Structure formats: C-alpha cells, structure tokens
C-alpha cells in the first residue's frame, strides 16, 4: 500500500524546504497563542465551550489576527525557502467542483459524527444544541470572512503543517494538522468534536492523497457561507 505522504514528493512538484519539528511547533503555538489571547475576554466571561455570540467586531478581529500572523510569518518562511509553489498543485477549474464535493462530504461526516455521538451518549448529543451561536452579522463581514479565512486556515493546516511534517510520515502530518485545526476552534466546545474533527480528517486525508489545496479552500468558503448566512441581517 502506498504511503499517502509520498504523493507530496512527486518529481512533478517541487519539494518544500526542510522544516524541523521545532519550527512547526513554533508556528502552530504562535497561532494558537494569539487566537487564545484575542479570545481571552470571551473565555473569561462565558467560559470555554459555552455558546458564543457572533458579531461583526468579533469576526473582523479574527481576520485582523490572521493578517497579523501572516505579516509575521510569511517573511520568515519565505526566507526559509518557502514559496507558493510548495503549497500544492496549481489551481484548475475542476477545483471548484472538487470543493463542492468536499463541502458535501464534510456535511455528511458531521451528520455521521452527530449520530454516533447520539448513539454513544444521547445526553451529550442533545447538549450540542446549547452551543449554537447567537447574534447577527453583516453580509459584508460574512463575505470578507468567507474569502480570507479559508485561505489562511487551509494554507496553515495543509499547505504548511502537512508539508513540513511529511518526512515524519503521513500519520504525524495528519495528526498535527487536525490537532491544530481542532485546537483553533476550541471556543466551539464539544461542537468541534462532531464538526471540526471529521472535517479535518476528511480535508487532510484528501490533501495527502492529491496535494490539491484549492479544493479545500473552496469547500471551506462554502461551509463558512452556509454556516454564517442564517446570522446575517438578523435572519437567525
């Protein structure tokens, strides 16, 4: 059986620069630390895992945090030899269709995970409804987040972490990518276990097999729009 990680080192695609585990840990920890610092007030007031309120200021703060992190790390990683060509295969029109398929797959994975959780612990599954977000946001904020956030997150999880850890084997690359993805969404509480975790496994598995980043970005964009649309202009 072929190791999925070997698809990342085809002669047709440039090898990403060698990255020590310490470098990957530093990037991941800095991302988590800054996001947790930005969310500290909400955690202190409401507690981790409680229902959170969606606001324009909060979502814009997320985008601002990602811009700051990109401004810090992009020059450093570029100096280390990283370039866009190392993140995956070039974009092609079929990536949009692939993205739609992945988004549908993520929804199916969520439904399956929810039903498994309900089978194992009905009380736990029913409590997930208590973690539904509240609040309203503007469509401008929804569009801005859906356009920029998926690029940042998928580039981090797949384009950088998976590629940086590929020499350690596909299991390490998969585990690290999914772990950071789930940790970055800890504010969602147990919802992250039945939504973010299966999505991360699906997305990272797909990337390991295909080395295509753009379908993941497209799928992430679609999922963000579907998730936030009910809260735009008070429609929730």
Buried (B, 14 or more C-beta within 10 A) or exposed (E): EEEBBEBBBEEEBEEBBEBEEEBBEEBBEEBBEBBBEBBEEBBEEEEEBEBBEBBBEBBBBBBEBBEEBBEBBEEEBEEEEBEEEBBBBEBEEEBBEBBBBBBEBBBEBBEEBBEEBBEEEEEEBEBBEEBEBEBBBBEEBBBBBBBBBBBBBBBBBBBBBBBBBBBBEBEBBBBBBBBBBBBBBBBBBBBBBBBBBBBBBBBBBBBBBBBBBBBBBBBBBBBBBEBBBEBBEEEB
